[in-house]
Amino acid sequence: MLRWLLSRAAGDPRLAELAATSPLVRPLVDRFVAGDTLEDGLRAATELAAVGATLTLDHVGEYVTDEQDADAAAGAYRDLLARSAEEQLPAGISVKPTQLGLLLDRPGCKARVADLAARAAEADAHVTLDMEDHTVTEATVRLVEQAHADGATNVGCALQSALHRTPEDVRRLTRLGAGIRLCKGAYAEPAHVAWQRRVEVDRAYLEAARYLLREATYPRFATHDHRLVAAIKREAAVLGRARDSYEFQMLYGVRDDLQRTLVGDGYRLCVYVPYGTEWFPYVVRRLAERPANLAFFLRALTSGDQS
Ligand SMILES: Cc1cc2nc3c(=O)[nH]c(=O)nc-3n(C[C@H](O)[C@H](O)[C@H](O)COP(=O)(O)OP(=O)(O)OC[C@H]3O[C@@H](n4cnc5c(N)ncnc54)[C@H](O)[C@@H]3O)c2cc1C
């Protein structure tokens, strides 16, 4: 229920505006988002690269409602790829299909993905399509398939263990050789498409992870769940997988301790670094994952202190 309410809040432009003007919300935003500008994103990425992590950068934004915004988002990613190559950062990009106009015009979205993939390939960078709510899952998987059919093998996507369909998607994209980021899923989804209990989502995650460790060339495990991290490490060791043949992925500002330990122990870690001004839905999803932060956020939002 709480998750559902938060997911409604994430899409509310009035709340987004309120949050943007509340100085009390800023500390929470700063925890999860590197800053408003490309320079902020690059600065955070440079610091993380210095301690041995690789990066995937997200110019935050989603569900754009006109073509101009989709073009602007693609332009922001082009700038990001150019600057990241200039700075020689070990960085790829994470992009939401609805930010590139998936819900407006599929061919246009496909063309933007193709353009970004070509530019990323020049820098040997990976493009991950973030997975959004279940209504766009099939379209997102198809974008990956179309990219591969057109030779853009550096395009992959996230898959969510919460969804019932995911085991089939995992096999489908593994057969294709596409990069898969396995995550639990950050969206409140109905029972006819998704597991509702944490224990079910975790079990599904582990099953998909085991499949990927057996079958995939380079799986990406996005989780901060220390039990899953430990299970993946164990399973990989049993299968004799080299530590550089898979990676863990974690979000900027979440479980920094675990991030440091993984790098220190010689595991690959890729940190997801979001930046930009359209951070509201991203931050609300982080709150939904960790309700402990929520009371503080709501107090800040409703305190009336807009100074
Ligand atoms: C790199 C990356 C990319 C992702 N991409 C997508 C995507 O494309 N689509 C999608 O739906 N979801 C995505 N997610 C989010 C993911 O689906 C989960 O919602 C999120 O990672 C929380 O699940 P968990 O696996 O960390 O486990 P949990 O059981 O939720 O958390 C384990 C522990 O991690 C810590 N933790 C987790 N989340 C937070 C938080 N927000 N704040 C503070 N501490 C926290 C807590 O200590 C918690 O006990 C991504 C996650 C990562 C790490």
The ligand as an SDF file (V2000), in Angstrom:
LIG
                    3D

 53 58  0  0  0  0  0  0  0  0999 V2000
   22.4390   -0.2660  -10.1390 C   0  0  0  0  0  0  0  0  0  0  0  0
   20.9690   -0.3990   -9.9460 C   0  0  0  0  0  0  0  0  0  0  0  0
   20.1350   -0.1950  -11.0210 C   0  0  0  0  0  0  0  0  0  0  0  0
   18.7520   -0.3570  -10.8740 C   0  0  0  0  0  0  0  0  0  0  0  0
   17.9450   -0.2360  -11.9650 N   0  0  0  0  0  0  0  0  0  0  0  0
   16.6210   -0.4870  -11.8390 C   0  0  0  0  0  0  0  0  0  0  0  0
   15.7710   -0.5100  -12.9570 C   0  0  0  0  0  0  0  0  0  0  0  0
   16.1870   -0.3000  -14.0960 O   0  0  0  0  0  0  0  0  0  0  0  0
   14.4410   -0.7700  -12.7580 N   0  0  0  0  0  0  0  0  0  0  0  0
   13.9320   -1.0320  -11.5060 C   0  0  0  0  0  0  0  0  0  0  0  0
   12.7400   -1.2670  -11.3680 O   0  0  0  0  0  0  0  0  0  0  0  0
   14.7390   -0.9980  -10.4230 N   0  0  0  0  0  0  0  0  0  0  0  0
   16.0510   -0.7370  -10.5550 C   0  0  0  0  0  0  0  0  0  0  0  0
   16.8530   -0.7420   -9.4430 N   0  0  0  0  0  0  0  0  0  0  0  0
   16.2380   -0.7610   -8.0920 C   0  0  0  0  0  0  0  0  0  0  0  0
   15.9910   -2.1700   -7.6020 C   0  0  0  0  0  0  0  0  0  0  0  0
   14.9970   -2.7730   -8.3860 O   0  0  0  0  0  0  0  0  0  0  0  0
   15.5600   -2.1840   -6.1260 C   0  0  0  0  0  0  0  0  0  0  0  0
   14.3690   -1.4460   -5.9860 O   0  0  0  0  0  0  0  0  0  0  0  0
   16.6030   -1.6020   -5.1750 C   0  0  0  0  0  0  0  0  0  0  0  0
   17.9040   -1.9210   -5.5610 O   0  0  0  0  0  0  0  0  0  0  0  0
   16.3900   -2.1300   -3.7460 C   0  0  0  0  0  0  0  0  0  0  0  0
   16.5250   -3.5220   -3.7370 O   0  0  0  0  0  0  0  0  0  0  0  0
   17.8160   -4.2990   -3.1610 P   0  0  0  0  0  0  0  0  0  0  0  0
   18.1430   -5.3650   -4.1390 O   0  0  0  0  0  0  0  0  0  0  0  0
   18.9050   -3.3470   -2.8930 O   0  0  0  0  0  0  0  0  0  0  0  0
   17.3030   -5.0290   -1.8720 O   0  0  0  0  0  0  0  0  0  0  0  0
   16.5480   -4.5270   -0.5690 P   0  0  0  0  0  0  0  0  0  0  0  0
   16.1780   -5.7660    0.1620 O   0  0  0  0  0  0  0  0  0  0  0  0
   15.4730   -3.5710   -0.9060 O   0  0  0  0  0  0  0  0  0  0  0  0
   17.6660   -3.7430    0.2150 O   0  0  0  0  0  0  0  0  0  0  0  0
   18.7770   -4.3850    0.8170 C   0  0  0  0  0  0  0  0  0  0  0  0
   19.4680   -3.3730    1.7110 C   0  0  0  0  0  0  0  0  0  0  0  0
   20.0230   -2.3200    0.8970 O   0  0  0  0  0  0  0  0  0  0  0  0
   19.8430   -1.0590    1.5220 C   0  0  0  0  0  0  0  0  0  0  0  0
   18.9670   -0.2380    0.6740 N   0  0  0  0  0  0  0  0  0  0  0  0
   18.2780   -0.6540   -0.4120 C   0  0  0  0  0  0  0  0  0  0  0  0
   17.6300    0.3880   -0.9940 N   0  0  0  0  0  0  0  0  0  0  0  0
   17.9100    1.4660   -0.2420 C   0  0  0  0  0  0  0  0  0  0  0  0
   17.5470    2.8430   -0.3200 C   0  0  0  0  0  0  0  0  0  0  0  0
   16.7640    3.2900   -1.2900 N   0  0  0  0  0  0  0  0  0  0  0  0
   18.0160    3.6930    0.6220 N   0  0  0  0  0  0  0  0  0  0  0  0
   18.8360    3.2410    1.5960 C   0  0  0  0  0  0  0  0  0  0  0  0
   19.2300    1.9540    1.7230 N   0  0  0  0  0  0  0  0  0  0  0  0
   18.7710    1.0680    0.8210 C   0  0  0  0  0  0  0  0  0  0  0  0
   19.2550   -1.3330    2.8730 C   0  0  0  0  0  0  0  0  0  0  0  0
   20.3170   -1.4760    3.7730 O   0  0  0  0  0  0  0  0  0  0  0  0
   18.5380   -2.6520    2.6740 C   0  0  0  0  0  0  0  0  0  0  0  0
   18.3850   -3.3780    3.8590 O   0  0  0  0  0  0  0  0  0  0  0  0
   18.2260   -0.6490   -9.5930 C   0  0  0  0  0  0  0  0  0  0  0  0
   19.0840   -0.8740   -8.5180 C   0  0  0  0  0  0  0  0  0  0  0  0
   20.4220   -0.7760   -8.6860 C   0  0  0  0  0  0  0  0  0  0  0  0
   21.3180   -1.0730   -7.5270 C   0  0  0  0  0  0  0  0  0  0  0  0
  1  2  1  0
  2  3  1  0
  2 52  2  0
  3  4  2  0
  4  5  1  0
  4 50  1  0
  5  6  2  0
  6  7  1  0
  6 13  1  0
  7  8  2  0
  7  9  1  0
  9 10  1  0
 10 11  2  0
 10 12  1  0
 12 13  2  0
 13 14  1  0
 14 15  1  0
 14 50  1  0
 15 16  1  0
 16 17  1  0
 16 18  1  0
 18 19  1  0
 18 20  1  0
 20 21  1  0
 20 22  1  0
 22 23  1  0
 23 24  1  0
 24 25  2  0
 24 26  1  0
 24 27  1  0
 27 28  1  0
 28 29  2  0
 28 30  1  0
 28 31  1  0
 31 32  1  0
 32 33  1  0
 33 34  1  0
 33 48  1  0
 34 35  1  0
 35 36  1  0
 35 46  1  0
 36 37  1  0
 36 45  1  0
 37 38  2  0
 38 39  1  0
 39 40  1  0
 39 45  2  0
 40 41  1  0
 40 42  2  0
 42 43  1  0
 43 44  2  0
 44 45  1  0
 46 47  1  0
 46 48  1  0
 48 49  1  0
 50 51  2  0
 51 52  1  0
 52 53  1  0
M  END
$$$$
